[in-house]
Amino acid sequence: MPLCIVKGEEPGGAGRALDFKISGDFGTAPLADVRAVIHSAASEIWKHCPDTRWQTRGFFIFWNEGSPITLFDHTADQRVAIGLNSRDTFWAQHAYQFAHEFLHALAGHSNDWRKPRLRGRKPNHWLEEALCEAASLFALRSMAKSWETEAPYPNWKSFAGALHRYADERMEATRKEFPDDADFLRWFLAEEASLRENATQREKNNRIALRLLPLFEKEPRGWEAMTFFNLGERGPDTTLAGHFRIWQRESPESLRPFVAMLAARFKEEGG
């Protein structure tokens, strides 16, 4: 689908709004229902980011034949453009994909969207990808609880279990692929160079997501730290430790302990 994309225009100013324009063939799913699902997924993360604002007018959601994607540049009417390849009434899949892309939007398009460093070689981009996978699981598990009593439509309450099962199935598949969590640090050190070269190795991203998810479920305010993930000077050779130092420095003081907890998940105890 051709999109009219512009660069460098003044932002429109949506503030706290989660405003969605949707276009494309999502199969048998009415666009209004797709909107309801992705709004629900976004809200489970957005409610934990009280100090974050959009300077754009909202989001343009389109069906994309390729992989889900969040575009660097905004549409002509100043929206963050996100493509999904989910179709029909598989609400869990719509939510899973959108929560992942919504976190990319937080990391690159919230607050002053000109500041984040999104282009060029980013050796630690695999970490953002893993955190986006964690966001997908977090959103589904949170939605499952919310929909038991406050689904977008009353007759959707019965779908709460399906949302939880979808998350469980994704998590169980990762655990079967990597059954020994105690082996994580040795595994990570062996894989880090590969991750730095190719950030979107989904199975590896998923294992890291499982490592980080409990921190966000215990302290969901940590999602707001993602709005500072791409700030600050860094280069093509920035180490993981260096990335975390920059991330902490660019974050407000209230969020620095959470970023430190994330960093600690990649270190030996006491290291």
C-alpha positions, 0 to 999 in steps of 0.5 A: 500500500503506498503511503504519503510520508513526509520528513521534518514537518512540525508535529501536530500535538495529540498529547495523551490521545491514543487516536487510530486511523486504520486502512487496509484489508484485515480479512473478516475483522471489521476495522472498528473491532481491530481498532478496539483490540489495538486500543486495548493492547496499547492501553495496557502499556500506556497507562503506565507512562503518565509523563509521556506525550505524543507530539504527533496526531496519533497513529495510522494503522495499515495492513502490511503483506510483509512483517509488522513494522513501525516506520521511521517517518510520519505520514503527511497528516503527522501520524506514526505509521504502523503496519500489521500482517494479522488478519480476521478475528484472531484478536490475540494475534492483532494484540500481540503484533500491535503491542510490539510495534507500540513499544517501538513507537514509544522508543522512537516517536514519543515526546520530542520525536526528533531526539531519538537516534533511530537511523544508522547501525545500532548494535544493541537494537536487539535489546529493543526488539526483545523488550518489544517481545516482552511488551507483547506478552505483557499486554496479552496477559494484562488484557486477559485480566482486564477483559474478564470484567471490562472487555471492549464489548460485553460479549468479548469477555469470553475471549479473555481466556484465549488471550492468556492461552496465546501468551502461554503458548508463546512462552511455552514454545520459547521454554521448550527451545531454551529449557535451562534458564540457569544457563542464560548468561553463558548462552547470552555471552555466546550469542551477543555478537550474533545479536549485534549483527542481526537484531531480529532473531525472534527465537533469541529475542523471545528468550531474552524477553522471558528474562525481562518480562517479570521485571515489568510485571512486578514494576510496570512503571518501567515501560516509561523508561522506553521513551529514553531508550534511543536518546543520547550519543552512541556509536556503531561500537557501543557496548551493551554496558555502554548503552545501559549507562547512556540510557540511565543518564538520559532517564529521569532519576525516578526511572534509573533504578529500573534501567539498572535492574534491566542491566543486572539481568545480563550480569552475574550476581555481584558482577 
